[in-house]
Amino acid sequence: MRKKSAFQRGLSAFWWLTLLFLYAPLVIVMLFSFNSSNSAARFTGFSLRWYERLLGNELIIDAIGHTLLLAVVSSVIAVILGTLIGYGMYRHRGRKLGWLIVLIYLPIVMPDIVFGISNMAFFVELNRLTGLLSPGLGTMIIAHVTFEIPFVALIVYSRFVGLDATLFDAAKDLYASPLQRAVHFIIPTLKPALLSAFFLSFTLSVDDFVISFFTAGPESATLPIYIWGAIRRGISPEINAIATLMIGAVALAAVLSLLFNRERRHL
């Protein structure tokens, strides 16, 4: 067996140090969520008391409900609209789409704080003029959909680009109507991409704080907003327990998205 060179050993050490730097804080947060004492700096033993307190805290339960509702609804809407945009990009790929590509990538590269402030200013002015869309879950859903759509559109577009273009012609030659082509060909073919886009959108929504903070109302706090408000009074094991639940939810969504991405590449 060939021995590793000094350079290879250095790369391996750098890799493990990077993983330690990335995941050690998460492990510490998860560990202290099971702390039996009130201390956030000294671990004294395992206990589920903080998770029991979470179940009895109506504010946290409401925040969890708002977070899940916001993530599911915005992800479904983003998948529908993003799929239509991705299909349109594919259909017109031979033409000049420079302006459209810029519009698609702009929400991705724009800083969250700029995006959040822009949404807040728009909704406040719209509410002042029309009385519609006061800050709350409605404005948060719209804001989340706007930054999720580009990710969905790019995933769907990449899936279309990977298809044999003659398949569309074959469906037409078999006298399939547009509806039949969508139901029996396009949607089944896009299924892995659509599921991957949904779970990615779900992860982005659950993880978002800045945009949610600027577009939320007094009765629509999500878990990230609740954590930000609670942590200003000091870190407690209860906050660690909330963070652990969020880490688990985001990790699960990310793993499912990865699995569907792998399935999509194998098709």
VOPAGU-603091 format. One line per 2 residues: number of its first residue (from 1); their letters; for each residue x, y, z of N, C-alpha, C. Coordinates in Angstrom, 2 decimals, always signed. Layout:
<segus>
NUM = a = X:Y:Z:X:Y:Z:X:Y:Z  ...;
</segus>
This chain:
<segus>
1 = mr = +0.84:-1.20:+0.00:+0.00:+0.00:+0.00:+0.88:+1.25:+0.00  +0.60:+2.16:-0.94:+1.44:+3.35:-1.06:+1.16:+4.33:+0.06;
3 = kk = +2.21:+4.85:+0.65:+2.07:+5.82:+1.73:+1.68:+7.19:+1.18  +0.93:+7.91:+1.98:+0.55:+9.26:+1.60:+1.73:+10.20:+1.70;
5 = sa = +1.82:+11.11:+0.77:+2.86:+12.13:+0.82:+2.54:+13.15:+1.90  +3.53:+13.98:+2.22:+3.31:+15.02:+3.22:+2.22:+15.99:+2.79;
7 = fq = +2.15:+16.26:+1.48:+1.12:+17.17:+0.96:-0.26:+16.56:+1.13  -0.39:+15.26:+0.83:-1.68:+14.60:+0.98:-2.11:+14.53:+2.44;
9 = rg = -1.14:+14.27:+3.33:-1.47:+14.26:+4.76:-1.91:+15.64:+5.23  -1.26:+16.66:+4.69:-1.66:+18.02:+5.03:-3.07:+18.35:+4.57;
11 = ls = -3.42:+17.91:+3.35:-4.77:+18.12:+2.85:-5.80:+17.39:+3.70  -5.46:+16.15:+4.11:-6.37:+15.39:+4.96:-6.58:+16.08:+6.29;
13 = af = -5.48:+16.59:+6.87:-5.59:+17.29:+8.15:-6.42:+18.56:+8.00  -6.21:+19.27:+6.89:-6.99:+20.49:+6.64:-8.47:+20.16:+6.49;
15 = ww = -8.77:+19.05:+5.82:-10.16:+18.63:+5.62:-10.84:+18.35:+6.96  -10.17:+17.60:+7.84:-10.77:+17.27:+9.12:-10.89:+18.50:+10.02;
17 = lt = -9.93:+19.40:+9.94:-10.01:+20.63:+10.73:-11.17:+21.50:+10.25  -11.39:+21.52:+8.93:-12.50:+22.28:+8.38:-13.84:+21.72:+8.86;
19 = ll = -13.98:+20.39:+8.82:-15.20:+19.76:+9.32:-15.40:+20.06:+10.81  -14.31:+20.01:+11.57:-14.40:+20.30:+13.00:-14.86:+21.73:+13.22;
21 = fl = -14.30:+22.66:+12.45:-14.66:+24.07:+12.58:-16.13:+24.29:+12.22  -16.63:+23.57:+11.23:-18.00:+23.76:+10.77:-19.04:+23.14:+11.71;
23 = ya = -18.73:+21.93:+12.21:-19.76:+21.17:+12.90:-19.59:+21.11:+14.42  -18.44:+21.46:+14.94:-18.28:+21.44:+16.40:-19.25:+22.37:+17.11;
25 = pl = -19.46:+23.60:+16.62:-20.45:+24.47:+17.29:-21.85:+23.87:+17.29  -22.23:+23.21:+16.19:-23.56:+22.60:+16.14:-23.68:+21.46:+17.14;
27 = vi = -22.63:+20.67:+17.25:-22.64:+19.55:+18.19:-22.74:+20.07:+19.63  -22.02:+21.16:+19.93:-22.06:+21.73:+21.28:-23.46:+22.24:+21.61;
29 = vm = -24.09:+22.92:+20.64:-25.45:+23.40:+20.85:-26.39:+22.24:+21.12  -26.28:+21.18:+20.33:-27.15:+20.01:+20.53:-26.89:+19.34:+21.86;
31 = lf = -25.61:+19.27:+22.26:-25.26:+18.64:+23.53:-25.86:+19.42:+24.70  -25.72:+20.74:+24.70:-26.20:+21.55:+25.82:-27.73:+21.67:+25.84;
33 = sf = -28.38:+21.27:+24.74:-29.85:+21.25:+24.78:-30.37:+20.15:+25.70  -29.50:+19.18:+26.04:-29.86:+18.11:+26.96:-29.27:+18.32:+28.35;
35 = ns = -28.80:+19.53:+28.62:-28.19:+19.83:+29.91:-29.24:+19.82:+31.02  -28.92:+19.20:+32.12:-29.88:+19.11:+33.22:-29.93:+20.37:+34.07;
37 = sn = -28.92:+21.24:+33.95:-28.90:+22.47:+34.75:-29.31:+23.65:+33.89  -29.42:+24.81:+34.54:-29.78:+26.03:+33.82:-28.58:+26.69:+33.16;
39 = sa = -27.40:+26.18:+33.40:-26.19:+26.79:+32.88:-26.04:+26.51:+31.39  -25.63:+27.54:+30.67:-25.35:+27.38:+29.25:-23.85:+27.25:+29.00;
41 = ar = -23.07:+27.17:+30.08:-21.62:+27.09:+29.93:-21.02:+25.85:+30.57  -21.80:+25.13:+31.37:-21.27:+23.94:+32.05:-22.28:+22.82:+31.96;
43 = ft = -21.84:+21.67:+31.41:-22.73:+20.53:+31.25:-22.68:+19.68:+32.51  -23.85:+19.43:+33.09:-23.90:+18.68:+34.36:-24.59:+17.33:+34.24;
45 = gf = -25.20:+17.04:+33.12:-25.87:+15.76:+32.95:-26.99:+15.83:+31.93  -27.44:+14.67:+31.46:-28.47:+14.62:+30.43:-29.86:+14.76:+31.03;
47 = sl = -30.69:+15.51:+30.32:-32.07:+15.70:+30.74:-32.89:+16.16:+29.54  -34.18:+15.84:+29.54:-35.11:+16.27:+28.49:-36.01:+17.42:+28.97;
49 = rw = -35.64:+18.04:+30.10:-36.50:+19.05:+30.70:-36.75:+20.23:+29.78  -35.74:+20.60:+28.99:-35.90:+21.77:+28.14:-36.82:+21.48:+26.96;
51 = ye = -36.81:+20.25:+26.50:-37.75:+19.88:+25.44:-39.17:+19.80:+25.99  -39.30:+19.39:+27.24:-40.63:+19.38:+27.88:-41.15:+20.79:+28.05;
53 = rl = -40.25:+21.72:+28.37:-40.67:+23.12:+28.50:-41.10:+23.69:+27.16  -40.44:+23.25:+26.09:-40.82:+23.72:+24.76:-42.25:+23.34:+24.43;
55 = lg = -42.61:+22.11:+24.78:-43.95:+21.62:+24.48:-45.03:+22.40:+25.23  -44.66:+23.00:+26.36:-45.63:+23.76:+27.14:-45.57:+25.25:+26.88;
57 = ne = -44.71:+25.70:+25.97:-44.56:+27.11:+25.67:-45.38:+27.45:+24.42  -46.50:+28.16:+24.61:-47.38:+28.45:+23.49:-46.72:+29.34:+22.44;
59 = li = -45.84:+30.25:+22.86:-45.17:+31.13:+21.90:-44.28:+30.32:+20.96  -43.57:+29.34:+21.52:-42.70:+28.52:+20.69:-43.51:+27.62:+19.76;
61 = id = -44.59:+27.05:+20.28:-45.45:+26.20:+19.45:-46.02:+27.01:+18.29  -46.46:+28.25:+18.57:-46.97:+29.11:+17.50:-45.87:+29.42:+16.49;
63 = ai = -44.65:+29.67:+16.99:-43.54:+29.98:+16.09:-43.21:+28.79:+15.20  -43.26:+27.58:+15.78:-43.01:+26.38:+14.97:-44.09:+26.23:+13.91;
65 = gh = -45.35:+26.45:+14.30:-46.44:+26.36:+13.33:-46.30:+27.38:+12.21  -45.95:+28.62:+12.56:-45.74:+29.64:+11.53:-44.59:+29.27:+10.60;
67 = tl = -43.52:+28.73:+11.18:-42.36:+28.36:+10.38:-42.70:+27.27:+9.37  -43.39:+26.23:+9.83:-43.75:+25.12:+8.94:-44.76:+25.57:+7.88;
69 = ll = -45.77:+26.34:+8.31:-46.77:+26.82:+7.36:-46.12:+27.70:+6.29  -45.27:+28.61:+6.73:-44.58:+29.49:+5.80:-43.71:+28.70:+4.83;
71 = av = -42.97:+27.71:+5.35:-42.07:+26.93:+4.51:-42.83:+26.10:+3.49  -43.89:+25.43:+3.92:-44.64:+24.54:+3.02:-45.36:+25.35:+1.94;
73 = vs = -46.11:+26.38:+2.35:-46.90:+27.15:+1.39:-45.98:+27.87:+0.39  -44.94:+28.53:+0.89:-44.05:+29.27:-0.02:-43.32:+28.31:-0.95;
75 = sv = -42.96:+27.12:-0.46:-42.25:+26.16:-1.31:-43.15:+25.62:-2.42  -44.40:+25.34:-2.09:-45.33:+24.84:-3.11:-45.55:+25.90:-4.19;
77 = ia = -45.79:+27.13:-3.78:-46.00:+28.21:-4.76:-44.75:+28.43:-5.59  -43.58:+28.42:-4.93:-42.33:+28.64:-5.65:-42.07:+27.53:-6.66;
79 = vi = -42.40:+26.28:-6.31:-42.20:+25.17:-7.24:-43.08:+25.33:-8.47  -44.34:+25.73:-8.27:-45.25:+25.91:-9.40:-44.77:+27.02:-10.32;
81 = lg = -44.49:+28.20:-9.76:-44.08:+29.34:-10.58:-42.67:+29.13:-11.15  -41.77:+28.58:-10.33:-40.41:+28.34:-10.81:-40.35:+27.32:-11.92;
83 = tl = -41.23:+26.31:-11.88:-41.28:+25.31:-12.94:-41.72:+25.94:-14.26  -42.72:+26.81:-14.19:-43.17:+27.49:-15.40:-42.07:+28.37:-15.99;
85 = ig = -41.33:+29.05:-15.12:-40.24:+29.90:-15.59:-39.12:+29.05:-16.18  -38.77:+27.95:-15.50:-37.73:+27.07:-16.01:-38.09:+26.48:-17.36;
87 = yg = -39.36:+26.11:-17.53:-39.81:+25.58:-18.82:-39.75:+26.66:-19.90  -40.15:+27.87:-19.53:-40.08:+28.97:-20.49:-38.64:+29.26:-20.90;
89 = my = -37.71:+29.19:-19.95:-36.30:+29.40:-20.28:-35.81:+28.32:-21.24  -36.28:+27.10:-21.05:-35.86:+26.01:-21.93:-36.45:+26.18:-23.32;
91 = rh = -37.72:+26.53:-23.39:-38.37:+26.68:-24.69:-37.73:+27.79:-25.52  -37.23:+28.83:-24.88:-36.67:+29.98:-25.59:-35.16:+30.07:-25.41;
93 = rg = -34.52:+28.92:-25.18:-33.08:+28.91:-24.90:-32.25:+29.34:-26.10  -32.80:+29.23:-27.32:-32.03:+29.62:-28.50:-32.03:+31.11:-28.74;
95 = rk = -32.83:+31.84:-28.01:-32.89:+33.28:-28.19:-32.04:+33.98:-27.13  -31.96:+35.29:-27.23:-31.18:+36.04:-26.27:-31.94:+36.13:-24.95;
97 = lg = -31.37:+35.53:-23.90:-32.04:+35.51:-22.60:-31.20:+36.20:-21.53  -30.31:+37.08:-21.98:-29.42:+37.72:-21.02:-30.15:+38.47:-19.93;
99 = wl = -31.17:+39.23:-20.31:-31.93:+40.01:-19.32:-32.68:+39.11:-18.36  -33.20:+37.99:-18.88:-33.94:+37.07:-18.02:-33.01:+36.37:-17.04;
101 = iv = -31.81:+35.99:-17.51:-30.84:+35.35:-16.63:-30.45:+36.30:-15.50  -30.31:+37.58:-15.82:-29.98:+38.58:-14.79:-31.09:+38.65:-13.76;
103 = li = -32.34:+38.68:-14.23:-33.47:+38.74:-13.31:-33.56:+37.49:-12.44  -33.20:+36.34:-13.00:-33.25:+35.09:-12.24:-32.17:+35.07:-11.16;
105 = yl = -30.97:+35.51:-11.51:-29.86:+35.44:-10.56:-29.85:+36.58:-9.56  -30.54:+37.67:-9.86:-30.49:+38.84:-8.99:-30.92:+38.54:-7.55;
107 = pi = -32.07:+37.86:-7.32:-32.44:+37.55:-5.93:-31.46:+36.62:-5.23  -30.72:+35.82:-6.00:-29.77:+34.88:-5.40:-28.54:+35.60:-4.88;
109 = vm = -28.03:+36.55:-5.67:-26.78:+37.24:-5.31:-27.02:+38.48:-4.46  -28.25:+38.97:-4.42:-28.54:+40.19:-3.64:-28.45:+39.89:-2.15;
111 = pd = -27.80:+40.77:-1.36:-27.74:+40.57:+0.09:-29.13:+40.49:+0.70  -29.29:+39.58:+1.67:-30.61:+39.37:+2.28:-31.17:+40.65:+2.91;
113 = iv = -30.28:+41.44:+3.52:-30.77:+42.63:+4.21:-31.33:+43.64:+3.22  -30.71:+43.74:+2.05:-31.23:+44.64:+1.02:-32.57:+44.13:+0.51;
115 = fg = -32.64:+42.83:+0.28:-33.88:+42.21:-0.20:-35.00:+42.38:+0.83  -34.66:+42.17:+2.10:-35.66:+42.29:+3.15:-36.17:+43.71:+3.32;
117 = is = -35.26:+44.68:+3.32:-35.67:+46.08:+3.46:-36.52:+46.51:+2.27  -36.16:+46.05:+1.06:-36.93:+46.39:-0.14:-38.34:+45.85:-0.04;
119 = nm = -38.46:+44.60:+0.39:-39.79:+44.01:+0.54:-40.61:+44.76:+1.60  -39.97:+45.09:+2.71:-40.67:+45.80:+3.77:-41.18:+47.16:+3.28;
121 = af = -40.33:+47.91:+2.58:-40.73:+49.22:+2.08:-41.88:+49.09:+1.08  -41.82:+48.06:+0.24:-42.88:+47.86:-0.75:-44.20:+47.53:-0.07;
123 = fv = -44.19:+46.60:+0.88:-45.43:+46.19:+1.53:-46.02:+47.32:+2.38  -45.16:+48.08:+3.04:-45.65:+49.20:+3.86:-46.32:+50.25:+2.98;
125 = el = -45.70:+50.58:+1.85:-46.27:+51.58:+0.96:-47.56:+51.06:+0.31  -47.56:+49.78:-0.08:-48.76:+49.20:-0.67:-49.91:+49.18:+0.34;
127 = nr = -49.61:+48.86:+1.58:-50.64:+48.85:+2.61:-51.16:+50.25:+2.89  -50.28:+51.23:+2.82:-50.70:+52.61:+3.07:-51.63:+53.11:+1.97;
129 = lt = -51.37:+52.69:+0.73:-52.16:+53.17:-0.40:-53.46:+52.39:-0.59  -53.43:+51.10:-0.33:-54.59:+50.24:-0.63:-55.20:+49.58:+0.59;
131 = gl = -54.48:+49.54:+1.70:-54.97:+48.84:+2.88:-54.77:+47.33:+2.81  -54.10:+46.85:+1.75:-53.87:+45.42:+1.57:-52.48:+45.03:+2.07;
133 = ls = -52.32:+43.74:+2.37:-51.03:+43.15:+2.72:-50.37:+43.85:+3.91  -51.06:+43.87:+5.01:-50.42:+44.33:+6.23:-49.40:+43.29:+6.67;
135 = pg = -48.34:+43.68:+7.37:-47.28:+42.74:+7.74:-47.83:+41.52:+8.47  -47.43:+40.34:+8.02:-47.90:+39.09:+8.61:-47.47:+37.92:+7.75;
137 = lg = -48.12:+36.80:+7.92:-47.75:+35.60:+7.17:-47.92:+35.80:+5.67  -48.92:+36.58:+5.26:-49.12:+36.81:+3.84:-47.93:+37.48:+3.18;
139 = tm = -47.44:+38.55:+3.80:-46.27:+39.24:+3.24:-45.02:+38.37:+3.33  -44.90:+37.57:+4.37:-43.75:+36.68:+4.51:-43.76:+35.61:+3.42;
141 = ii = -44.94:+35.07:+3.12:-45.04:+34.05:+2.07:-44.62:+34.63:+0.73  -45.12:+35.83:+0.41:-44.75:+36.47:-0.86:-43.25:+36.71:-0.92;
143 = ah = -42.67:+37.21:+0.17:-41.24:+37.49:+0.18:-40.43:+36.21:+0.03  -40.84:+35.14:+0.69:-40.11:+33.88:+0.58:-40.23:+33.29:-0.83;
145 = vt = -41.40:+33.41:-1.41:-41.58:+32.89:-2.77:-40.64:+33.60:-3.74  -40.47:+34.89:-3.57:-39.64:+35.66:-4.51:-38.18:+35.22:-4.47;
147 = fe = -37.65:+34.83:-3.31:-36.25:+34.41:-3.31:-36.09:+32.89:-3.51  -37.19:+32.15:-3.45:-37.12:+30.71:-3.72:-37.29:+30.39:-5.20;
149 = ip = -38.05:+31.20:-5.92:-38.34:+30.94:-7.33:-37.06:+30.77:-8.17  -36.04:+31.64:-8.03:-34.85:+31.46:-8.87:-34.18:+30.10:-8.71;
151 = fv = -34.12:+29.59:-7.48:-33.51:+28.28:-7.26:-34.32:+27.20:-7.97  -35.64:+27.28:-7.86:-36.50:+26.29:-8.52:-36.34:+26.37:-10.04;
153 = al = -36.36:+27.58:-10.59:-36.27:+27.75:-12.03:-34.96:+27.19:-12.57  -33.87:+27.43:-11.88:-32.57:+26.93:-12.35:-32.49:+25.41:-12.27;
155 = iv = -33.06:+24.82:-11.22:-33.04:+23.35:-11.10:-33.88:+22.72:-12.22  -35.07:+23.27:-12.45:-35.94:+22.74:-13.50:-35.31:+22.95:-14.88;
157 = ys = -34.73:+24.11:-15.10:-34.09:+24.39:-16.38:-32.94:+23.42:-16.65  -32.13:+23.15:-15.63:-31.02:+22.21:-15.81:-31.53:+20.81:-16.13;
159 = rf = -32.68:+20.45:-15.57:-33.27:+19.14:-15.87:-33.74:+19.08:-17.31  -34.39:+20.15:-17.79:-34.84:+20.18:-19.18:-33.66:+20.13:-20.15;
161 = vg = -32.59:+20.86:-19.81:-31.43:+20.88:-20.70:-30.81:+19.49:-20.83  -30.90:+18.69:-19.79:-30.35:+17.35:-19.83:-31.18:+16.35:-20.59;
163 = ld = -32.38:+16.73:-21.03:-33.26:+15.82:-21.77:-32.94:+15.85:-23.26  -33.27:+14.77:-23.92:-33.15:+14.71:-25.37:-34.31:+15.50:-25.97;
165 = at = -33.99:+16.52:-26.76:-35.02:+17.39:-27.32:-35.97:+16.63:-28.23  -35.53:+15.51:-28.80:-36.40:+14.75:-29.70:-37.56:+14.09:-28.96;
167 = lf = -37.45:+13.97:-27.63:-38.55:+13.37:-26.87:-39.81:+14.22:-26.97  -39.65:+15.54:-27.00:-40.81:+16.42:-27.15:-41.44:+16.24:-28.52;
169 = da = -40.59:+16.11:-29.55:-41.11:+15.89:-30.90:-41.81:+14.54:-31.00  -41.26:+13.54:-30.30:-41.88:+12.22:-30.33:-43.27:+12.25:-29.70;
171 = ak = -43.40:+13.00:-28.60:-44.72:+13.11:-27.96:-45.73:+13.78:-28.89  -45.28:+14.79:-29.65:-46.17:+15.44:-30.60:-46.54:+14.50:-31.74;
173 = dl = -45.55:+13.72:-32.21:-45.82:+12.78:-33.31:-46.82:+11.71:-32.91  -46.89:+11.42:-31.61:-47.86:+10.44:-31.12:-49.20:+11.07:-30.80;
175 = ya = -49.38:+12.31:-31.29:-50.65:+13.03:-31.17:-51.05:+13.30:-29.71  -50.06:+13.49:-28.85:-50.36:+13.85:-27.46:-50.69:+15.34:-27.40;
177 = sp = -51.78:+15.64:-26.74:-52.16:+17.05:-26.56:-51.22:+17.71:-25.56  -51.20:+19.05:-25.49:-50.34:+19.72:-24.50:-50.59:+19.23:-23.08;
179 = lq = -51.86:+19.00:-22.73:-52.17:+18.51:-21.39:-51.63:+17.10:-21.19  -51.78:+16.23:-22.20:-51.27:+14.87:-22.10:-49.75:+14.86:-22.01;
181 = ra = -49.10:+15.74:-22.75:-47.64:+15.81:-22.68:-47.19:+16.25:-21.29  -47.95:+17.18:-20.71:-47.58:+17.65:-19.37:-47.79:+16.57:-18.32;
183 = vh = -48.93:+15.86:-18.41:-49.28:+14.89:-17.37:-48.47:+13.60:-17.51  -48.29:+13.12:-18.74:-47.68:+11.80:-18.94:-46.20:+11.85:-19.29;
185 = fi = -45.67:+13.03:-19.60:-44.26:+13.11:-19.98:-43.47:+14.12:-19.14  -43.91:+15.37:-19.16:-43.11:+16.43:-18.54:-43.06:+16.27:-17.02;
187 = ip = -44.22:+16.14:-16.37:-44.25:+16.06:-14.91:-43.53:+14.80:-14.39  -43.79:+13.59:-14.96:-43.02:+12.42:-14.48:-41.52:+12.58:-14.69;
189 = tl = -41.14:+13.19:-15.81:-39.71:+13.39:-16.07:-39.09:+14.37:-15.09  -39.87:+15.38:-14.71:-39.36:+16.41:-13.81:-39.51:+16.04:-12.34;
191 = kp = -40.12:+14.93:-12.02:-40.44:+14.60:-10.62:-39.24:+14.72:-9.68  -38.08:+14.10:-10.01:-36.93:+14.27:-9.09:-36.50:+15.72:-8.92;
193 = al = -36.53:+16.48:-10.03:-36.14:+17.89:-9.95:-37.14:+18.69:-9.14  -38.42:+18.40:-9.29:-39.45:+19.13:-8.55:-39.35:+18.84:-7.05;
195 = ls = -39.14:+17.57:-6.71:-39.00:+17.22:-5.30:-37.73:+17.85:-4.71  -36.66:+17.81:-5.47:-35.42:+18.44:-5.01:-35.60:+19.94:-4.82;
197 = af = -36.29:+20.59:-5.75:-36.53:+22.03:-5.65:-37.41:+22.34:-4.45  -38.40:+21.49:-4.19:-39.28:+21.73:-3.04:-38.50:+21.66:-1.73;
199 = fl = -37.69:+20.62:-1.56:-36.96:+20.48:-0.31:-35.89:+21.56:-0.15  -35.29:+22.00:-1.26:-34.35:+23.10:-1.17:-35.06:+24.38:-0.76;
201 = sf = -36.22:+24.65:-1.35:-37.00:+25.82:-0.97:-37.44:+25.75:+0.48  -37.85:+24.57:+0.91:-38.26:+24.37:+2.30:-37.10:+24.68:+3.25;
203 = tl = -35.91:+24.20:+2.91:-34.72:+24.44:+3.74:-34.41:+25.93:+3.80  -34.45:+26.61:+2.66:-34.16:+28.04:+2.63:-35.16:+28.83:+3.46;
205 = sv = -36.43:+28.43:+3.41:-37.47:+29.14:+4.15:-37.30:+28.95:+5.65  -37.11:+27.70:+6.09:-36.95:+27.44:+7.52:-35.73:+28.16:+8.07;
207 = dd = -34.69:+28.25:+7.27:-33.42:+28.81:+7.72:-33.40:+30.34:+7.69  -34.35:+30.96:+7.00:-34.28:+32.41:+6.79:-34.66:+33.19:+8.05;
209 = fv = -33.89:+34.23:+8.30:-34.20:+35.14:+9.40:-34.36:+36.58:+8.91  -33.40:+37.05:+8.11:-33.36:+38.48:+7.76:-34.62:+38.90:+7.02;
211 = is = -34.96:+38.20:+5.93:-36.13:+38.58:+5.14:-37.41:+38.39:+5.94  -37.47:+37.32:+6.72:-38.65:+37.09:+7.57:-38.80:+38.21:+8.59;
213 = ff = -37.69:+38.66:+9.16:-37.73:+39.70:+10.19:-38.30:+41.00:+9.65  -37.93:+41.35:+8.43:-38.38:+42.63:+7.86:-39.80:+42.57:+7.33;
215 = ta = -40.34:+41.39:+7.09:-41.68:+41.29:+6.51:-42.70:+40.69:+7.47  -42.29:+40.33:+8.68:-43.19:+39.69:+9.64:-44.07:+40.72:+10.34;
217 = gp = -45.19:+40.23:+10.85:-46.07:+41.04:+11.67:-45.94:+40.65:+13.12  -46.64:+41.34:+14.01:-46.51:+41.06:+15.45:-47.02:+39.67:+15.85;
219 = es = -47.88:+39.06:+15.03:-48.45:+37.76:+15.37:-47.95:+36.65:+14.46  -46.85:+36.88:+13.75:-46.39:+35.89:+12.78:-44.90:+35.55:+12.95;
221 = at = -44.43:+35.58:+14.18:-43.02:+35.28:+14.43:-42.71:+33.82:+14.10  -41.58:+33.61:+13.42:-41.10:+32.27:+13.13:-40.04:+31.88:+14.16;
223 = lp = -39.57:+30.65:+14.07:-38.56:+30.20:+15.03:-37.29:+31.04:+15.00  -36.72:+31.35:+13.83:-35.53:+32.21:+13.84:-35.78:+33.56:+14.51;
225 = iy = -36.96:+34.15:+14.28:-37.27:+35.44:+14.90:-37.42:+35.29:+16.40  -38.08:+34.21:+16.83:-38.24:+33.97:+18.27:-36.88:+33.77:+18.93;
227 = iw = -36.01:+33.01:+18.29:-34.67:+32.77:+18.86:-33.91:+34.08:+18.98  -33.99:+34.92:+17.96:-33.28:+36.20:+18.00:-33.79:+37.06:+19.16;
229 = ga = -35.09:+37.08:+19.38:-35.63:+37.86:+20.48:-35.27:+37.27:+21.83  -35.26:+35.92:+21.94:-34.97:+35.29:+23.22:-33.48:+35.37:+23.57;
231 = ir = -32.63:+35.29:+22.56:-31.20:+35.25:+22.83:-30.67:+36.60:+23.29  -31.43:+37.66:+23.07:-31.03:+38.98:+23.56:-31.05:+39.04:+25.07;
233 = rg = -31.81:+38.11:+25.69:-31.86:+38.04:+27.16:-30.84:+37.05:+27.71  -30.05:+36.45:+26.81:-29.03:+35.51:+27.24:-29.29:+34.11:+26.70;
235 = is = -28.22:+33.36:+26.49:-28.34:+32.01:+25.96:-28.75:+31.06:+27.08  -29.77:+30.25:+26.81:-30.24:+29.28:+27.79:-30.36:+27.91:+27.12;
237 = pe = -30.39:+26.83:+27.90:-30.59:+25.51:+27.31:-31.87:+25.40:+26.49  -32.87:+26.21:+26.82:-34.11:+26.20:+26.05:-33.86:+26.69:+24.63;
239 = in = -33.03:+27.71:+24.49:-32.66:+28.20:+23.17:-31.87:+27.13:+22.42  -31.00:+26.43:+23.14:-30.24:+25.35:+22.51:-31.18:+24.25:+22.01;
241 = ai = -32.24:+23.97:+22.77:-33.20:+22.95:+22.35:-33.93:+23.38:+21.09  -34.32:+24.65:+21.00:-34.97:+25.16:+19.79:-34.02:+25.05:+18.61;
243 = at = -32.77:+25.47:+18.82:-31.78:+25.41:+17.75:-31.57:+23.97:+17.29  -31.58:+23.03:+18.23:-31.40:+21.63:+17.88:-32.53:+21.13:+16.99;
245 = lm = -33.76:+21.53:+17.31:-34.89:+21.15:+16.47:-34.77:+21.73:+15.07  -34.31:+22.97:+14.98:-34.13:+23.59:+13.68:-33.02:+22.90:+12.89;
247 = ig = -31.92:+22.58:+13.58:-30.82:+21.87:+12.92:-31.32:+20.54:+12.36  -32.11:+19.83:+13.16:-32.63:+18.55:+12.71:-33.55:+18.70:+11.51;
249 = av = -34.44:+19.71:+11.55:-35.37:+19.92:+10.44:-34.65:+20.29:+9.15  -33.70:+21.23:+9.25:-32.96:+21.65:+8.06:-32.08:+20.53:+7.54;
251 = al = -31.44:+19.78:+8.45:-30.60:+18.66:+8.02:-31.42:+17.60:+7.31  -32.61:+17.31:+7.83:-33.47:+16.32:+7.19:-33.88:+16.77:+5.79;
253 = aa = -34.29:+18.03:+5.66:-34.67:+18.55:+4.35:-33.49:+18.56:+3.39  -32.29:+18.89:+3.90:-31.11:+18.91:+3.04:-30.75:+17.50:+2.57;
255 = vl = -30.84:+16.52:+3.45:-30.54:+15.13:+3.08:-31.53:+14.62:+2.04  -32.81:+14.91:+2.25:-33.82:+14.49:+1.28:-33.59:+15.15:-0.08;
257 = sl = -33.22:+16.44:-0.05:-32.92:+17.13:-1.30:-31.73:+16.50:-2.00  -30.70:+16.12:-1.24:-29.52:+15.47:-1.82:-29.88:+14.13:-2.44;
259 = lf = -30.72:+13.37:-1.76:-31.12:+12.06:-2.27:-31.90:+12.20:-3.58  -32.79:+13.18:-3.65:-33.55:+13.38:-4.88:-32.67:+13.91:-5.99;
261 = nr = -31.66:+14.70:-5.65:-30.71:+15.16:-6.66:-29.94:+14.00:-7.25  -29.53:+13.05:-6.41:-28.83:+11.87:-6.90:-29.72:+11.04:-7.80;
263 = er = -30.99:+10.91:-7.40:-31.93:+10.15:-8.23:-32.10:+10.84:-9.59  -32.15:+12.17:-9.56:-32.31:+12.92:-10.82:-31.12:+12.71:-11.74;
265 = rh = -29.91:+12.65:-11.20:-28.72:+12.46:-12.03:-28.65:+11.06:-12.63  -29.27:+10.11:-11.97:-29.22:+8.73:-12.46:-30.30:+8.43:-13.49;
267 = l = -31.25:+9.35:-13.64:-32.32:+9.12:-14.62:-31.88:+9.51:-16.01;
</segus>
